[in-house]
Amino acid sequence: MSRIGNNPITIPEGVTVEVNENVVTVKGKLGELSQEFSGIEVKVEDGSVQLTRPSDSKEHKAKHGLYRALIANMASGVSKGWTKELELVGVGYRASNQGQKLDLALGFSHNIVMDIAPEVKIETISEKGKNPIVKLTSHDKQLVGQVAAKIRGFRKPEPYKGKGVKFVGEQLRRKAGKSA
């Protein structure tokens, strides 16, 4: 089993962590996040957060690592933020945004218009000769990942030509086509 839960979380500068009964609240310059927890004890002591589990049962071990990772991601998010970049690979694939509305042209008969959550900042980069890039930024790692997965789900990269929406830096498994 993983021993990630035993590692203390160092609190970055300008971030405050509060524990009220079974809710952890993390506040920083980029925003505020809260997470409920159960079955684990959370203590905030001199610039670090320590999580302890009451027993070595499978459930407590799993929750120990999970909540440690979630709180660490929250602390990092409210101080630095999280960014995901998506690349649109394909002829005629375009992306543009007006405020929180993302407009995608992905080879369907109509454009896909998607409302993005207000916590996520969206930016589209279109340079001549390069694939369009959609950049998502927020303090909430789960929300950024969920929005990015939703956008990628509109047109997943296919294995023959690699066309579709992919994460920047993602390695695709390519297949050989028909051999004559």
WOGI-V430340 format. One record per residue. N is the residue number from 1. SS is DSSP state (H for helix, E for strand, L for the rest). PHI is phi in radians with two decimals (NA if undefined). OMEGA is omega in whole degrees, 0 to 359 (NA if undefined). Layout:
BEGIN
[[N SS PHI OMEGA] [N SS PHI OMEGA]]
END
This chain:
BEGIN
[[1 L NA 181] [2 L -1.26 178] [3 L -1.94 182] [4 H -1.09 182] [5 H -1.07 181] [6 H -1.32 181] [7 L -1.22 177] [8 L -1.28 178] [9 E -1.71 177] [10 E -1.42 183] [11 L -1.48 179] [12 L -1.14 179] [13 L -1.12 178] [14 L 1.43 181] [15 L -2.01 177] [16 E -2.03 179] [17 E -2.10 178] [18 E -2.15 178] [19 E -2.09 176] [20 E -2.13 181] [21 L 0.88 181] [22 L -2.12 177] [23 E -2.32 175] [24 E -1.80 178] [25 E -2.05 180] [26 E -2.06 180] [27 E -2.08 178] [28 E -2.64 183] [29 L -1.19 182] [30 L -1.61 180] [31 E 2.74 183] [32 E -2.37 178] [33 E -2.28 176] [34 E -2.36 183] [35 E -2.49 174] [36 E -1.42 176] [37 L -2.50 178] [38 L -2.63 177] [39 L 1.40 182] [40 E -2.30 177] [41 E -1.80 182] [42 E -2.02 179] [43 E -2.20 175] [44 E -1.89 182] [45 E -2.36 176] [46 L 0.46 172] [47 L 1.40 176] [48 E -2.57 178] [49 E -1.99 180] [50 E -2.07 178] [51 E -1.95 177] [52 E -2.24 179] [53 E -1.93 183] [54 L -1.26 181] [55 L -2.57 179] [56 L -1.73 177] [57 L -1.21 183] [58 H -1.03 180] [59 H -1.10 181] [60 H -1.18 178] [61 H -1.12 180] [62 H -1.13 180] [63 H -1.16 181] [64 H -1.02 180] [65 H -1.19 182] [66 H -1.08 184] [67 H -1.19 176] [68 H -1.11 180] [69 H -1.15 180] [70 H -1.11 181] [71 H -1.19 178] [72 H -1.11 178] [73 H -1.15 178] [74 H -1.15 181] [75 H -1.11 179] [76 H -1.19 182] [77 H -1.16 182] [78 H -1.32 177] [79 H -1.72 183] [80 L -1.92 183] [81 L 1.63 180] [82 E -2.15 181] [83 E -2.32 172] [84 E -2.21 178] [85 E -2.09 178] [86 E -1.99 181] [87 E -2.01 179] [88 E -1.71 183] [89 E -1.86 178] [90 L 2.69 181] [91 L -1.22 178] [92 L 1.45 178] [93 L -1.38 183] [94 E -2.35 176] [95 E -2.44 174] [96 E -2.61 178] [97 E -2.41 173] [98 E -2.15 184] [99 L 1.18 182] [100 L -1.74 177] [101 E -1.79 179] [102 E -1.79 181] [103 E -1.94 183] [104 E -2.00 172] [105 E -1.89 187] [106 L -2.09 176] [107 L 1.52 175] [108 L -1.54 182] [109 L -1.16 179] [110 L -2.18 174] [111 L -1.22 176] [112 E -1.70 178] [113 E -1.94 185] [114 E -2.19 174] [115 E -1.47 181] [116 L -1.73 180] [117 L -0.98 184] [118 L -1.13 179] [119 L -1.28 183] [120 L -1.74 175] [121 E -1.53 183] [122 E -2.09 180] [123 E -2.51 177] [124 E -1.99 181] [125 E -2.07 179] [126 L -2.20 177] [127 L -2.00 181] [128 L -1.15 179] [129 L 1.50 179] [130 L -2.17 178] [131 L -1.23 177] [132 E -1.11 180] [133 E -2.17 175] [134 E -1.90 183] [135 E -1.95 180] [136 E -1.93 181] [137 E -2.35 177] [138 E -2.84 176] [139 L -1.55 182] [140 L -1.80 184] [141 H -1.10 181] [142 H -1.12 181] [143 H -1.17 179] [144 H -1.08 180] [145 H -1.12 180] [146 H -1.17 179] [147 H -1.14 179] [148 H -1.11 179] [149 H -1.15 178] [150 H -1.13 180] [151 H -1.13 180] [152 H -1.11 181] [153 H -1.19 179] [154 H -1.15 180] [155 L -2.70 180] [156 E -1.18 180] [157 L -1.12 180] [158 L -1.63 191] [159 L -1.38 185] [160 L -1.59 179] [161 L -1.87 180] [162 L 1.44 180] [163 L -1.27 177] [164 E 2.41 179] [165 E -1.77 180] [166 E -2.31 175] [167 E -1.28 177] [168 L -1.15 181] [169 L 1.56 180] [170 L -1.27 177] [171 L -1.60 181] [172 L -1.77 173] [173 L -1.47 183] [174 L -1.73 178] [175 L -1.99 174] [176 L -1.36 180] [177 L -1.41 178] [178 L -1.17 176] [179 L -1.81 188] [180 L -1.36 NA]]
END
